[in-house]
Amino acid sequence: MNFPDNLLYTKDHEWVRIEGDTAFIGITDFAQHELGDIVYVDINTIGKSVGQHDVFGTVEAVKTVSDLFSPLSGTVTEFNNALESAPELVNSDAYGEGWMVKITGFNQEEVSGLMNVTDYKTLVGA
C-alpha cells in the first residue's frame, strides 16, 4: 500500500495536497483498496462552499456507495473531469490522476489539524 509522505490525511481516509492556495483532495490508497473497483464518482458541490467534515460527494464501488468528507472548509472549485469516463483512475492512481476535487479559500488553521503520514499509517495499522 502506498502512503506518500508529502500529503496530509484524515481519519475518513481522504488525502490533501496543498499547492499554493489550492488543496487537491482524493481518497487514499487504503480507502480505494477497501472499497474495491470504483465505478462512479459523484461530485455535486462544484462552486459551493463546504465546511470541514461536510459531504462533498460520493464514490460508488461495485458493492457500496461511500460519502466523501471535505478535510477543509472552502469552495469546491474543480472536479477531476477525467473521472467521469474513467473512475477507475481512483483505483490505479489514487494520489495522482485519481484526485477528485480542488478546494480554494480553505482555512489554514484546519490544515494543521490534519494527520501526517506517520499518524495516518498508525490509524490504518500499516
Secondary structure, DSSP 8 states (H G I E B T S, - for coil): ----TTSEE-TTSEEEEEETTEEEEEE-HHHHHHH-SEEEEEE--TT-EE-TT-EEEEEEESS-EEEEE-SS-EEEEEE-THHHH-TTHHHH-TTTTT--EEEES--HHHHTTSB-HHHHHHHHT-
